[in-house]
Amino acid sequence: MNVNGEHKDRLFKKVFGPKEDVLSLYNAINGTNYNNPDDIVVNTIEDEPDERYMNLSESFTGSILGFPAIDCVARMLNINYGHNKDLMDKCQKLREYSLLIKIIRENIKSGLDKDTAIDRAIDECIHENILADLLAKNRMEVTNMLLAEYDEKLHIDNEKEISYDEGEKSHLIKQICKKIDKGLPIEKIAEEVEEDEGIVREIYNIALKYKPDYNTRLIYKELENMI
């Protein structure tokens, strides 16, 4: 399910706010018949297989020497519509939740702006008795959740793009600085790094100010201020 990868968390918690619904979901996942479940935490992630297991140790960056003395394993289930049919059949509210997200995603893919896509999806779900009671009673709250977290996702995506662009340019700056030390002219550097000569010239002129240490971060910042 995907309007974005994050909005589902708040909405999911809203849908499964009542304890009896959380219990129904828990029992459907585990094939149990508990009446008083302990606290249950559920997270949603898109673009995953129906089921996989994750080790806590996998969340750490860098290398780990030897084997962890204690490790935790989490079972992750994909609840995007079309996955884990048996689970959906056992938990009607989960199935309806996944349908709502699917409809929103399809509306956006059809070209609708996010406001209209969400509004029409809610209308359709109420008409088709999909989470109808929740959506009818909490329409504004649900809409605000979706819109707010959709914007958060756009912000996160933009930050990722900025980070990627900075990484690419920082790598180019380092390449150019090495070639400056070799005494290569701008034209030759542009040819070797396969980059536009104008861009190479801008970096070249800024980099000369920081020679011989070449502070890549400062060169990048000054380059961005020129754009």
C-alpha positions in Angstrom: 0.0 0.0 0.0 1.4 3.3 -0.8 0.4 6.9 -0.8 3.7 7.1 0.9 5.8 4.9 3.1 5.0 6.7 6.3 1.4 7.8 6.5 0.1 4.3 7.1 1.6 4.2 10.5 -0.7 6.9 12.0 -3.7 5.7 10.1 -3.0 2.1 11.0 -2.9 3.0 14.7 -6.2 4.9 14.3 -7.8 1.9 12.5 -6.6 -0.5 15.1 -6.9 1.8 18.1 -9.7 -0.3 19.9 -8.1 -3.1 21.9 -10.5 -5.7 20.5 -9.3 -4.8 16.9 -5.7 -5.2 17.9 -6.5 -8.5 19.5 -8.3 -9.7 16.4 -5.3 -8.8 14.3 -2.9 -10.4 16.7 -4.9 -13.6 16.7 -5.2 -13.6 12.9 -1.4 -13.3 12.5 -0.5 -15.9 15.1 -3.3 -18.3 14.8 -4.1 -17.8 18.5 -7.3 -17.2 20.5 -6.0 -14.8 23.2 -8.5 -12.7 25.2 -6.1 -10.4 27.0 -3.1 -9.7 24.8 0.0 -7.8 26.0 0.9 -4.6 24.3 1.4 -5.1 20.6 3.4 -2.8 18.4 2.8 -3.1 14.6 4.8 -1.2 11.9 4.0 -1.0 8.2 6.6 -1.1 5.4 6.0 -1.2 1.7 7.6 -3.1 -1.1 8.4 -6.2 1.0 7.7 -9.9 0.5 4.7 -11.4 2.2 6.7 -12.4 5.2 10.3 -12.2 6.3 12.3 -12.3 9.6 14.6 -9.5 10.7 17.4 -9.7 13.3 18.0 -6.8 15.7 21.7 -7.1 14.9 21.0 -6.3 11.3 20.0 -2.7 12.3 23.6 -1.8 13.3 25.9 -0.2 10.9 29.5 -1.4 10.5 30.9 -4.8 11.1 30.2 -6.9 14.2 33.0 -9.1 15.5 31.9 -12.6 16.3 28.3 -13.4 17.1 26.0 -11.4 19.3 25.4 -13.0 22.7 21.7 -12.1 22.5 19.7 -11.3 19.4 16.0 -10.6 18.8 14.1 -11.7 15.7 11.1 -9.8 14.4 8.5 -11.4 12.1 7.5 -8.9 9.4 4.3 -9.3 7.4 3.5 -7.4 4.2 -0.1 -6.0 4.5 -0.2 -4.3 1.1 -3.3 -5.3 -0.7 -2.8 -8.5 -2.6 -0.3 -10.0 -0.1 -1.0 -12.5 2.7 -4.6 -13.3 1.5 -5.1 -15.8 4.4 -4.3 -13.2 6.9 -6.7 -10.7 5.2 -9.4 -13.3 5.2 -9.0 -13.8 9.0 -9.0 -10.0 9.8 -11.7 -8.1 7.9 -10.6 -4.7 9.2 -7.0 -5.2 8.0 -8.3 -6.1 4.6 -10.4 -3.0 4.5 -7.5 -0.8 5.6 -5.3 -2.2 2.8 -8.1 -1.5 0.3 -8.3 2.1 1.4 -4.6 2.6 0.9 -4.7 0.8 -2.5 -7.5 3.1 -3.7 -5.6 6.2 -2.7 -2.5 5.0 -4.5 -4.4 4.2 -7.6 -6.1 7.7 -7.5 -2.7 9.4 -7.3 -1.3 7.3 -10.1 -4.3 8.3 -12.3 -3.1 11.9 -12.0 -5.3 13.2 -9.1 -3.7 15.6 -6.6 -3.3 14.2 -3.2 -6.2 16.1 -1.7 -8.6 14.9 -4.3 -7.2 11.4 -4.4 -7.7 11.0 -0.6 -11.2 12.6 -0.7 -12.5 10.4 -3.5 -11.0 7.3 -1.8 -12.8 8.0 1.4 -16.1 8.6 -0.5 -15.6 5.3 -2.3 -14.8 3.4 0.8 -17.8 4.8 2.7 -20.1 3.9 -0.3 -18.6 0.4 -0.5 -18.8 -0.1 3.3 -15.0 -0.2 3.6 -14.1 1.1 7.1 -17.3 3.1 6.6 -18.0 3.8 10.2 -14.5 4.9 11.0 -14.2 7.1 7.9 -17.7 8.7 8.3 -17.2 9.6 12.0 -13.5 10.7 11.7 -13.3 11.9 8.1 -11.5 15.1 8.8 -9.1 13.5 11.2 -8.2 10.7 8.8 -7.8 13.2 5.9 -5.5 15.4 7.9 -3.4 12.3 8.9 -3.0 11.3 5.3 -2.2 14.8 4.0 0.2 15.6 6.8 2.2 12.4 6.6 2.1 12.6 2.8 3.9 16.0 3.0 6.3 14.5 5.5 7.2 11.8 3.0 7.8 14.4 0.3 10.1 16.2 2.7 12.0 13.0 3.4 12.3 12.2 -0.3 13.6 15.8 -1.0 16.2 15.4 1.7 17.3 12.1 0.2 17.6 13.8 -3.2 19.7 16.6 -1.7 21.9 14.1 0.1 22.4 12.1 -3.1 23.2 15.3 -5.0 25.7 16.4 -2.4 27.4 13.0 -2.5 27.7 13.1 -6.2 29.2 16.6 -6.3 31.5 15.9 -3.4 32.9 13.0 -5.3 33.4 15.2 -8.3 35.1 17.8 -6.2 37.6 15.3 -4.9 38.4 14.0 -8.4 39.0 17.5 -9.6 41.2 18.4 -6.6 43.4 15.4 -7.3 43.8 16.4 -10.9 44.6 20.0 -9.9 47.5 18.6 -7.8 48.7 16.8 -10.9 48.8 20.1 -12.7 46.2 19.3 -15.3 44.4 22.1 -17.2 40.6 22.6 -16.9 40.0 21.2 -20.4 41.9 18.0 -19.6 40.2 17.6 -16.2 36.8 17.9 -17.8 37.7 15.3 -20.3 38.9 12.8 -17.7 36.1 13.2 -15.3 33.6 13.3 -18.2 31.9 16.4 -16.9 30.8 19.7 -18.5 33.8 22.1 -18.7 31.8 25.0 -17.3 31.0 23.0 -14.1 34.6 21.8 -13.8 35.8 25.4 -14.2 33.6 26.6 -11.3 34.8 23.9 -9.0 38.4 24.4 -10.2 38.4 28.1 -9.4 36.8 27.6 -5.9 39.1 24.6 -5.1 42.2 26.8 -5.8 41.2 28.9 -2.7 41.5 25.8 -0.5 44.7 24.4 -1.9 46.5 22.3 -0.7 44.0 20.9 2.0 40.9 21.1 -0.2 38.1 21.2 2.3 35.4 19.4 0.2 32.5 20.5 2.4 33.5 24.2 2.1 34.1 23.9 -1.6 30.6 22.3 -2.0 28.9 25.0 0.0 30.6 27.8 -2.0 29.7 26.0 -5.2 26.0 25.8 -4.1 25.9 29.5 -3.2 26.9 30.3 -6.8 24.0 28.4 -8.3 
